[in-house]
């Protein structure tokens, strides 16, 4: 047993992405040096269209479970779901300390409280510039900018050399809250020598610079000026604290009251206020219940649902399902976000619904990205001057775009590694190579079930969704083996039964004939009877309708 666990030790530094490569979301990477493993981030991703009924997708951490005695802790870059969302699920099996900055830890603690994990989980808040020692590693937190406060890059020191992991970042010289990105520290690290850079690739295809978050504040000023006489709704990401700060600033300037709606957003804003990461002028923030006491032109409602999620607050308001607020004529709705790839349809659907209700909808220019574009990525590479480049965070096309940037800056082609989740990249000062793979995958969360829905269940759901189901019920007498009732056919999602009496009756007779013929030959094995039913009914239905519904025979004994 010991032998099996030792298969990935050696004198090099191993970088093992367990998720987050070739996809957006589910970021989690293990760094291993001899008997020490440190895990950076532990995120979830949202289900793809073909994952019917699935709520969340979390990474498979079998490798960490197999090497649990080596795992020293989780080090978290920032508080977005794609970097922290899987923690409550993974901590149940890998209970090691968590290290994060102030607001990131505040958001994590909200999650741990919800899952009753606070008492059993060690946590340490780390300041920028501070280092923590974990086994063979020392990890330094470096200030960066992103669309959430307190985002950090990490300098990961190991006996093999220093790796810099940017986390999600942009270069913002005029951030809404706190200091600008610590470019000086990146330059100092670059001077001393950096073995590898793992840099955010999300916007690597976009030329130029990402505008400062402050530019959105000026856009809000203009929009509020143009819509002085209407109630204003702003839909944005729950975690974008800086965006909420700017909406509050503009609302205050225009003498408006602000209410925050949507559970996830209320939680994040509460945490940010406790930690003084957001400043709200007195008497500006009011409870959603109090909004009716103010005229429309004095109201601003900040809400979740900018991605068209059907159960989020904005969607419920647009569909008149919200208990307290309905959006209609005379309202202005500002979408302060871009659709995440894959969400375009649901966003368009909700925009159409709002326009149909008579609302004025604005979805241009009220958002800037939280990720670095090409020129900022070049800046980081130039400051850090890494020996090896490992693009992270993004689909294959994003990783390739960053690989091209690295090559254009003079990094040798064979020093650039586009990894897949599960690859083990072994680095020493002399060389880098892919030294094997570890098990990785997606664990599906459906309701309270974690991992109990797999490919077989998903395939059945797909089958049911596409072709429906036919259930054949019959009763056999125990003693004689005679058919005493049925076969009766019930169908769902196949054809509308009332209009297809003839088809169902013919199908019933076909099955009846086949079953009788089996019984006449003395076949009483239930398995054989069920497979005969499936084959005969399947062939008949395919001939008549060119469909293949799921067929479920049920035999009862009387």
C-alpha positions as CSV (number, residue, x, y, z in Angstrom):
1,X,0.0,0.0,0.0
2,X,2.8,2.4,0.9
3,X,4.4,1.7,-2.4
4,X,1.3,3.0,-4.3
5,X,1.2,6.2,-2.4
6,X,4.9,7.0,-3.0
7,X,4.6,6.9,-6.8
8,X,4.7,10.7,-7.1
9,X,7.5,11.6,-4.8
10,X,11.0,12.8,-5.9
11,X,13.3,15.8,-5.6
12,X,11.4,18.0,-8.1
13,X,8.4,20.3,-7.5
14,X,5.2,18.7,-8.8
15,X,2.4,20.9,-10.0
16,X,-0.8,18.9,-10.3
17,X,-4.0,20.7,-11.6
18,X,-7.0,18.7,-10.3
19,X,-9.5,20.9,-12.1
20,X,-9.9,24.3,-13.8
21,X,-7.9,23.7,-16.9
22,X,-9.6,23.5,-20.3
23,X,-12.8,24.9,-18.6
24,X,-14.0,28.0,-16.8
25,X,-14.4,27.3,-13.1
26,X,-13.6,24.4,-10.7
27,X,-10.1,25.8,-10.1
28,X,-7.9,23.6,-7.8
29,X,-4.2,22.9,-8.1
30,X,-1.9,20.7,-5.8
31,X,1.7,21.7,-5.4
32,X,3.9,18.8,-4.1
33,X,7.5,18.7,-2.9
34,X,8.5,15.3,-1.4
35,X,6.2,14.8,1.6
36,X,4.4,18.2,1.5
37,X,1.3,19.0,-0.6
38,X,-0.3,22.5,-0.6
39,X,-3.6,23.0,-2.5
40,X,-4.3,26.4,-4.2
41,X,-8.1,27.1,-4.4
42,X,-11.0,24.7,-4.3
43,X,-13.7,25.8,-6.7
44,X,-16.9,24.5,-8.2
45,X,-18.3,24.9,-11.7
46,X,-21.9,25.1,-12.9
47,X,-23.5,22.3,-14.8
48,X,-23.3,22.0,-18.6
49,X,-26.6,21.9,-20.6
50,X,-26.5,18.1,-20.8
51,X,-26.2,17.7,-17.0
52,X,-29.9,17.5,-16.5
53,X,-31.1,18.3,-12.9
54,X,-27.5,18.8,-11.6
55,X,-27.0,21.8,-9.3
56,X,-23.2,22.0,-9.0
57,X,-20.0,20.3,-10.2
58,X,-17.1,19.8,-7.8
59,X,-13.6,18.3,-8.4
60,X,-12.6,14.7,-7.7
61,X,-10.0,14.9,-5.0
62,X,-9.1,11.2,-4.9
63,X,-5.4,12.1,-5.2
64,X,-5.5,14.3,-2.1
65,X,-7.5,11.6,-0.2
66,X,-4.8,9.0,-1.1
67,X,-2.1,11.3,0.1
68,X,-3.9,12.9,3.0
69,X,-1.0,12.7,5.5
70,X,1.0,15.0,3.1
71,X,-1.7,17.7,2.6
72,X,-0.8,20.8,4.7
73,X,-3.6,23.2,3.8
74,X,-5.8,25.0,1.3
75,X,-4.4,28.4,0.2
76,X,-7.2,30.5,-1.4
77,X,-6.6,33.4,-3.8
78,X,-10.0,35.1,-3.6
79,X,-13.7,34.6,-2.7
80,X,-15.4,33.7,-6.0
81,X,-17.4,30.5,-6.3
82,X,-15.1,29.0,-8.9
83,X,-12.3,29.2,-6.4
84,X,-14.0,28.5,-3.0
85,X,-17.3,26.9,-3.8
86,X,-16.3,23.2,-3.4
87,X,-14.7,23.7,0.0
88,X,-17.8,22.7,2.1
89,X,-17.9,19.4,0.2
90,X,-14.1,18.7,0.0
91,X,-13.4,19.6,3.7
92,X,-15.6,16.7,4.8
93,X,-12.9,14.3,3.4
94,X,-9.8,16.5,3.6
95,X,-10.0,18.4,6.8
96,X,-6.9,20.6,6.7
97,X,-6.5,24.3,7.6
98,X,-7.5,27.1,5.2
99,X,-5.4,30.2,4.6
100,X,-7.0,33.3,3.0
101,X,-7.2,37.1,3.1
102,X,-9.8,38.9,5.2
103,X,-12.9,39.2,2.9
104,X,-12.1,35.8,1.2
105,X,-12.2,34.2,4.7
106,X,-15.3,36.0,5.6
107,X,-17.1,34.6,2.6
108,X,-15.7,31.1,3.2
109,X,-16.9,31.3,6.9
110,X,-20.5,32.1,5.6
111,X,-20.3,28.8,3.6
112,X,-18.9,26.8,6.5
113,X,-21.6,28.1,8.9
114,X,-24.3,27.0,6.4
115,X,-22.8,23.5,6.2
116,X,-22.1,23.2,10.0
117,X,-18.3,23.0,9.4
118,X,-17.1,26.0,11.4
119,X,-16.1,24.3,14.6
120,X,-14.2,21.5,12.9
121,X,-12.2,23.7,10.4
122,X,-9.0,25.5,11.2
123,X,-8.7,29.0,9.6
124,X,-6.1,31.6,9.4
125,X,-6.5,35.1,7.9
126,X,-3.3,36.2,6.1
127,X,-2.3,39.8,5.3
128,X,-0.7,41.0,2.1
129,X,3.1,40.7,2.3
130,X,2.8,38.0,4.9
131,X,4.2,34.5,4.4
132,X,3.0,31.2,5.9
133,X,5.2,28.0,6.2
134,X,3.5,24.8,5.2
135,X,5.8,21.8,5.2
136,X,8.5,22.2,2.6
137,X,6.7,25.3,1.2
138,X,6.6,29.0,2.1
139,X,3.7,30.9,0.6
140,X,3.6,34.7,0.3
141,X,0.3,36.6,-0.4
142,X,0.7,39.5,-2.9
143,X,-1.9,42.2,-3.5
144,X,-3.7,42.1,-6.8
145,X,-6.9,43.7,-8.2
146,X,-9.9,41.7,-9.4
147,X,-13.7,42.2,-9.3
148,X,-13.8,41.3,-5.6
149,X,-11.8,42.9,-2.8
150,X,-8.8,41.2,-1.2
151,X,-7.7,39.1,-4.2
152,X,-4.2,37.7,-3.9
153,X,-1.5,36.4,-6.1
154,X,0.8,33.8,-4.5
155,X,4.5,33.4,-4.5
156,X,5.1,29.7,-3.7
157,X,8.6,29.1,-2.5
158,X,9.9,25.5,-2.6
159,X,13.4,24.0,-2.5
160,X,13.2,23.6,-6.3
161,X,12.5,27.3,-6.9
162,X,9.7,30.0,-6.8
163,X,6.4,29.6,-8.6
164,X,4.2,32.7,-9.0
165,X,0.4,32.0,-9.3
166,X,-1.5,35.2,-10.2
167,X,-5.0,34.0,-9.2
168,X,-7.7,35.9,-11.1
169,X,-6.3,39.4,-11.6
170,X,-6.3,42.7,-13.6
171,X,-4.0,45.7,-13.3
172,X,-6.1,48.5,-11.9
173,X,-4.2,51.6,-11.0
174,X,-7.3,53.3,-9.6
175,X,-9.2,50.6,-7.7
176,X,-12.4,51.4,-5.9
177,X,-11.2,50.0,-2.6
178,X,-7.7,49.5,-1.2
179,X,-4.4,49.7,-3.0
180,X,-3.4,49.0,-6.6
181,X,-1.8,45.7,-7.6
182,X,1.7,45.4,-6.0
183,X,3.7,45.5,-9.2
184,X,6.9,46.4,-7.3
185,X,6.8,43.0,-5.5
186,X,6.4,41.2,-8.8
187,X,9.4,43.0,-10.1
188,X,11.5,42.1,-7.0
189,X,10.6,38.4,-7.4
190,X,11.5,38.6,-11.1
191,X,14.9,40.1,-10.2
192,X,15.6,37.2,-7.7
193,X,14.5,34.6,-10.3
194,X,11.2,32.9,-10.8
195,X,11.0,29.2,-11.9
196,X,7.5,29.3,-13.3
197,X,4.6,31.7,-13.8
198,X,1.0,30.4,-13.6
199,X,-1.0,33.3,-15.1
200,X,-4.8,33.9,-15.5
201,X,-5.8,33.3,-19.2
202,X,-9.5,34.3,-19.1
203,X,-9.0,37.4,-21.3
204,X,-5.8,36.4,-23.1
205,X,-7.6,36.7,-26.4
206,X,-8.5,40.3,-25.9
207,X,-5.9,43.0,-27.0
208,X,-5.2,46.1,-25.0
209,X,-5.8,46.8,-21.3
210,X,-8.9,46.1,-19.1
211,X,-10.4,49.4,-18.1
212,X,-10.3,50.4,-14.4
213,X,-13.4,49.5,-12.3
214,X,-13.8,53.2,-11.6
215,X,-14.8,53.8,-15.2
216,X,-18.1,52.0,-14.4
217,X,-18.7,54.5,-11.6
218,X,-18.7,57.3,-14.2
219,X,-21.1,55.3,-16.4
220,X,-23.5,54.9,-13.4
221,X,-23.4,58.7,-12.9
222,X,-24.4,59.3,-16.5
223,X,-27.2,56.6,-16.4
224,X,-28.7,57.9,-13.2
225,X,-28.6,61.4,-14.6
226,X,-30.5,60.2,-17.7
227,X,-33.1,58.2,-15.7
228,X,-33.9,60.7,-12.9
229,X,-37.6,60.0,-12.8
230,X,-37.6,56.2,-12.8
231,X,-37.0,53.5,-10.3
232,X,-33.6,51.9,-11.0
233,X,-32.6,48.2,-10.8
234,X,-29.0,47.1,-11.2
235,X,-28.3,43.5,-11.7
236,X,-24.7,42.3,-11.0
237,X,-22.7,39.5,-9.6
238,X,-23.3,38.9,-5.9
239,X,-19.6,39.0,-5.1
240,X,-18.7,42.2,-7.0
241,X,-18.4,44.3,-3.9
242,X,-16.6,47.2,-5.7
243,X,-19.5,47.4,-8.2
244,X,-22.0,47.6,-5.3
245,X,-19.9,50.3,-3.7
246,X,-20.0,52.4,-6.8
247,X,-23.8,52.0,-7.2
248,X,-24.2,53.1,-3.6
249,X,-21.9,56.1,-4.2
250,X,-23.9,57.2,-7.2
251,X,-27.3,56.6,-5.5
252,X,-26.1,58.8,-2.6
253,X,-25.1,61.6,-5.0
254,X,-28.6,61.5,-6.5
255,X,-30.4,61.3,-3.1
256,X,-31.7,57.8,-3.7
257,X,-32.2,54.9,-1.2
258,X,-30.6,51.5,-1.9
259,X,-31.9,48.0,-1.1
260,X,-30.0,44.8,-1.8
261,X,-32.0,41.8,-2.9
262,X,-30.9,38.2,-3.4
263,X,-29.6,35.9,-0.6
264,X,-26.1,35.5,-1.9
265,X,-25.6,39.2,-2.4
266,X,-27.1,40.1,1.0
267,X,-24.6,37.6,2.6
268,X,-21.5,39.0,0.8
269,X,-22.5,42.7,1.4
270,X,-23.1,42.0,5.2
271,X,-19.7,40.3,5.4
272,X,-18.0,43.2,3.5
273,X,-19.6,45.8,5.8
274,X,-18.5,44.0,8.9
275,X,-14.9,43.9,7.6
276,X,-15.1,47.5,6.4
277,X,-14.5,46.6,2.8
278,X,-17.4,48.7,1.7
279,X,-18.5,52.1,3.1
280,X,-22.1,53.0,3.1
281,X,-23.2,56.6,3.9
282,X,-25.7,56.8,6.8
283,X,-29.4,56.2,6.0
284,X,-28.6,55.1,2.4
285,X,-29.1,51.4,2.7
286,X,-32.7,50.4,3.6
287,X,-34.5,47.1,3.9
288,X,-36.4,45.9,0.9
289,X,-39.6,46.1,3.0
290,X,-39.1,49.8,3.6
291,X,-38.8,50.7,-0.1
292,X,-42.5,51.2,-0.5
293,X,-42.2,54.3,1.8
294,X,-40.2,56.1,-0.9
295,X,-41.2,57.4,-4.3
296,X,-39.9,55.5,-7.3
297,X,-37.4,58.2,-8.3
298,X,-35.7,57.8,-4.9
299,X,-35.3,54.0,-5.2
300,X,-32.3,51.8,-6.3
301,X,-32.5,48.1,-6.0
302,X,-29.3,46.1,-6.4
303,X,-30.1,42.5,-7.3
304,X,-28.7,39.1,-8.2
305,X,-29.8,37.4,-11.5
306,X,-27.6,39.2,-14.0
307,X,-26.9,35.8,-15.7
308,X,-30.7,35.1,-16.2
309,X,-30.8,32.4,-13.5
310,X,-34.5,31.3,-13.2
311,X,-34.6,31.4,-9.4
312,X,-32.6,34.6,-8.8
313,X,-34.3,37.8,-7.6
314,X,-34.3,39.6,-11.0
315,X,-35.9,36.7,-12.7
316,X,-38.6,36.4,-10.1
317,X,-39.3,40.2,-10.2
318,X,-39.6,40.1,-14.0
319,X,-42.0,37.1,-13.9
320,X,-44.2,38.7,-11.1
321,X,-43.2,35.8,-8.8
322,X,-41.3,38.0,-6.2
323,X,-43.2,38.6,-3.0
324,X,-42.3,42.2,-2.6
325,X,-41.3,43.8,-5.9
326,X,-42.6,43.6,-9.5
327,X,-40.8,45.3,-12.4
328,X,-42.9,47.0,-15.0
329,X,-43.4,50.2,-17.0
330,X,-41.5,53.2,-15.6
331,X,-38.6,51.1,-14.3
332,X,-35.0,51.1,-15.6
333,X,-33.0,47.8,-15.4
334,X,-29.2,48.0,-15.8
335,X,-27.3,44.8,-16.4
336,X,-23.9,45.5,-14.9
337,X,-22.2,42.2,-16.1
338,X,-21.5,40.3,-19.3
339,X,-23.1,36.9,-19.9
340,X,-20.8,34.1,-18.9
341,X,-20.2,31.9,-22.0
342,X,-23.2,29.5,-22.2
343,X,-25.6,31.9,-20.4
344,X,-26.4,34.1,-23.4
345,X,-29.8,32.5,-24.0
346,X,-31.1,32.8,-20.5
347,X,-29.9,36.4,-20.3
348,X,-31.6,37.3,-23.6
349,X,-34.8,35.6,-22.4
350,X,-34.9,37.7,-19.2
351,X,-34.1,40.9,-21.2
352,X,-37.1,40.2,-23.5
353,X,-39.3,39.5,-20.5
354,X,-38.4,42.9,-19.0
355,X,-38.9,44.7,-22.2
356,X,-42.3,43.0,-22.6
357,X,-43.2,44.3,-19.1
358,X,-42.5,47.9,-20.3
359,X,-39.1,48.4,-18.5
360,X,-36.2,50.3,-20.0
361,X,-33.3,47.8,-20.2
362,X,-29.6,48.9,-20.5
363,X,-27.0,46.2,-21.0
364,X,-24.1,48.0,-22.7
365,X,-21.1,49.7,-21.1
366,X,-22.1,49.2,-17.5
367,X,-19.5,46.5,-16.9
368,X,-15.8,46.0,-17.0
369,X,-14.0,42.7,-16.7
370,X,-12.0,41.6,-13.6
371,X,-9.4,39.8,-15.8
372,X,-6.2,41.0,-17.4
373,X,-6.1,41.6,-21.2
374,X,-3.1,41.0,-23.4
375,X,-1.0,44.1,-22.4
376,X,-1.4,43.4,-18.7
377,X,-0.4,39.8,-19.1
378,X,2.7,41.0,-21.0
379,X,3.4,43.4,-18.1
380,X,3.3,40.6,-15.5
381,X,5.5,38.3,-17.7
382,X,8.0,41.1,-18.2
383,X,8.3,41.9,-14.5
384,X,8.5,38.3,-13.4
385,X,10.7,36.9,-16.2
386,X,9.8,33.2,-15.5
387,X,11.8,30.3,-16.8
388,X,8.7,28.3,-17.5
389,X,5.1,29.5,-18.4
390,X,2.0,27.6,-17.4
391,X,-1.2,29.3,-18.6
392,X,-4.1,28.6,-16.2
393,X,-7.8,29.6,-15.7
394,X,-9.6,29.1,-19.0
395,X,-10.7,26.9,-21.9
396,X,-8.1,25.5,-24.3
397,X,-8.4,28.5,-26.6
398,X,-7.7,30.9,-23.7
399,X,-4.6,28.9,-22.6
400,X,-3.3,28.7,-26.2
401,X,-3.8,32.5,-26.6
402,X,-1.6,33.1,-23.5
403,X,1.0,30.5,-24.7
404,X,1.3,32.7,-27.8
405,X,1.8,35.8,-25.7
406,X,4.5,34.1,-23.7
407,X,6.3,32.9,-26.9
408,X,6.1,36.5,-28.3
409,X,8.0,37.7,-25.2
410,X,10.9,35.3,-25.9
411,X,10.0,32.3,-23.7
412,X,11.2,29.2,-25.5
413,X,8.4,27.0,-26.9
414,X,9.5,23.9,-24.9
415,X,9.3,26.0,-21.7
416,X,5.6,26.7,-22.2
417,X,3.2,24.0,-20.8
418,X,-0.5,23.8,-21.7
419,X,-1.6,21.2,-19.1
420,X,-4.8,19.2,-18.8
421,X,-6.4,18.6,-15.4
422,X,-4.6,15.5,-14.0
423,X,-1.2,16.1,-15.6
424,X,1.7,16.0,-13.2
425,X,4.3,18.6,-14.2
426,X,7.7,18.1,-12.5
427,X,10.0,21.1,-12.3
428,X,13.6,21.4,-11.3
429,X,16.1,24.2,-12.0
430,X,17.4,22.1,-14.9
431,X,14.3,20.8,-16.6
432,X,10.5,20.5,-16.7
433,X,8.6,17.4,-17.9
434,X,5.1,15.9,-17.6
435,X,5.7,12.9,-15.3
436,X,2.5,11.0,-15.4
437,X,-1.2,11.6,-14.5
438,X,-3.4,11.4,-11.4
439,X,-7.1,10.6,-11.3
440,X,-9.3,13.6,-11.8
441,X,-12.9,14.2,-12.8
442,X,-16.2,15.9,-12.0
443,X,-18.4,15.0,-9.0
444,X,-22.0,16.0,-9.6
445,X,-24.0,17.5,-6.8
446,X,-27.8,17.0,-7.0
447,X,-29.8,18.3,-4.0
448,X,-28.2,16.7,-1.0
449,X,-26.6,13.9,-3.0
450,X,-22.9,14.3,-3.7
451,X,-21.5,11.9,-6.4
452,X,-24.6,9.6,-6.4
453,X,-25.5,10.8,-9.9
454,X,-23.0,9.4,-12.4
455,X,-22.8,8.9,-16.2
456,X,-25.4,6.1,-16.2
457,X,-28.0,8.2,-14.4
458,X,-27.3,11.2,-16.6
459,X,-27.7,9.0,-19.7
460,X,-31.1,7.8,-18.4
461,X,-32.1,11.4,-17.8
462,X,-31.1,12.4,-21.3
463,X,-33.0,9.4,-22.7
464,X,-36.1,10.4,-20.7
465,X,-35.8,14.0,-21.8
466,X,-35.5,13.1,-25.5
467,X,-37.9,10.2,-25.9
468,X,-40.0,9.7,-22.8
469,X,-40.8,6.5,-21.1
470,X,-43.3,3.6,-21.5
471,X,-44.1,1.4,-18.5
472,X,-45.6,-2.0,-19.1
473,X,-47.4,-3.6,-16.1
474,X,-48.5,-7.2,-15.9
475,X,-49.5,-9.7,-13.2
476,X,-48.5,-13.4,-13.2
477,X,-50.2,-16.1,-11.0
478,X,-47.5,-17.6,-8.7
479,X,-48.8,-21.2,-8.9
480,X,-49.7,-21.6,-12.5
481,X,-47.5,-19.0,-14.1
482,X,-50.5,-17.7,-16.1
483,X,-51.0,-14.0,-17.1
484,X,-53.9,-12.8,-14.9
485,X,-53.8,-9.1,-15.6
486,X,-52.3,-6.8,-18.2
487,X,-50.1,-6.1,-19.9
488,X,-51.1,-2.4,-19.4
489,X,-49.1,0.4,-20.9
490,X,-48.6,3.8,-19.3
491,X,-46.5,6.4,-21.1
492,X,-45.0,9.8,-20.1
493,X,-43.3,12.2,-22.5
494,X,-43.8,9.8,-25.4
495,X,-47.1,10.5,-27.0
496,X,-50.3,12.2,-25.8
497,X,-52.2,9.1,-24.9
498,X,-55.7,10.5,-25.5
499,X,-54.9,11.2,-29.1
500,X,-53.0,7.9,-29.6
501,X,-55.4,5.3,-28.3
502,X,-54.9,3.1,-31.4
503,X,-51.1,3.1,-31.2
504,X,-51.1,2.3,-27.5
505,X,-53.7,-0.5,-27.9
506,X,-51.8,-2.0,-30.8
507,X,-48.6,-1.9,-28.8
508,X,-50.4,-3.6,-25.9
509,X,-51.6,-6.4,-28.1
510,X,-48.1,-6.9,-29.6
511,X,-46.7,-7.2,-26.1
512,X,-49.6,-9.5,-25.0
513,X,-49.0,-11.8,-28.0
514,X,-45.2,-12.0,-27.2
515,X,-45.7,-12.7,-23.5
516,X,-48.4,-15.4,-24.2
517,X,-46.1,-17.1,-26.7
518,X,-43.3,-17.2,-24.0
519,X,-45.7,-18.6,-21.4
520,X,-47.0,-21.2,-23.8
521,X,-43.4,-22.4,-24.3
522,X,-43.1,-22.7,-20.5
523,X,-40.8,-19.7,-20.1
524,X,-41.5,-18.2,-16.7
525,X,-38.1,-16.5,-16.0
526,X,-38.9,-12.9,-15.3
527,X,-35.6,-11.7,-16.8
528,X,-36.5,-13.3,-20.1
529,X,-40.1,-12.0,-20.0
530,X,-38.8,-8.4,-19.4
531,X,-36.2,-8.6,-22.2
532,X,-38.9,-10.0,-24.6
533,X,-41.2,-7.1,-23.6
534,X,-38.5,-4.5,-24.2
535,X,-37.4,-6.0,-27.6
536,X,-40.9,-6.5,-29.0
537,X,-42.3,-3.1,-27.8
538,X,-39.1,-1.3,-28.8
539,X,-39.3,-2.7,-32.3
540,X,-43.0,-1.9,-32.7
541,X,-42.6,1.7,-31.4
542,X,-39.6,2.4,-33.6
543,X,-41.5,1.1,-36.7
544,X,-44.5,3.2,-36.0
545,X,-42.9,6.4,-34.7
546,X,-39.1,6.3,-35.3
547,X,-38.7,7.0,-31.5
548,X,-36.9,5.0,-28.9
549,X,-38.6,5.7,-25.5
550,X,-37.2,4.1,-22.3
551,X,-39.2,0.9,-21.7
552,X,-39.7,-0.3,-18.1
553,X,-41.5,-3.7,-17.7
554,X,-43.0,-4.3,-14.2
555,X,-44.1,-7.8,-13.3
556,X,-46.1,-8.5,-10.2
557,X,-46.8,-11.9,-8.7
558,X,-50.3,-12.7,-7.3
